[in-house]
Amino acid sequence: MSARRAPVLRAYRGLLREGSRYNNYNFREYILRRVKEEFRDNKTVQDPVEIEKLLQKAQQNLDVVRRQALISRLYPHQPLVLEGLTKDV
């Protein structure tokens, strides 16, 4: 179990890290929400073959998110009102 845990955590953290680099609030929050939902939904998968397929899918998604986050940073936008709020409000 622990041999499978490290790649899963690496994929999860990588997707969250890259997703948080989006400039646009809506895209950023959507990516973070979807990553958390997908990993939560597949938490109970035990089949090693299925886990490997899911890890490959996560790696492909990480590549896509990484490219899109880079493109997002190349084209600045006007921040939304929500982005100016602090977390403790």
Stockholm file with secondary structure:
# STOCKHOLM 1.0

chainA/1-89         MSARRAPVLRAYRGLLREGSRYNNYNFREYILRRVKEEFRDNKTVQDPVEIEKLLQKAQQNLDVVRRQALISRLYPHQPLVLEGLTKDV
#=GR chainA/1-89 SS CHHHHHHHHHHHHHHHHHHTTCSSHHHHHHHHHHHHHHHHHTTTCCCHHHHHHHHHHHHHHHHHHHHHHHHHHHSCCCCCGGGGSCTTC
#=GC SS_cons        CHHHHHHHHHHHHHHHHHHTTCSSHHHHHHHHHHHHHHHHHTTTCCCHHHHHHHHHHHHHHHHHHHHHHHHHHHSCCCCCGGGGSCTTC
//
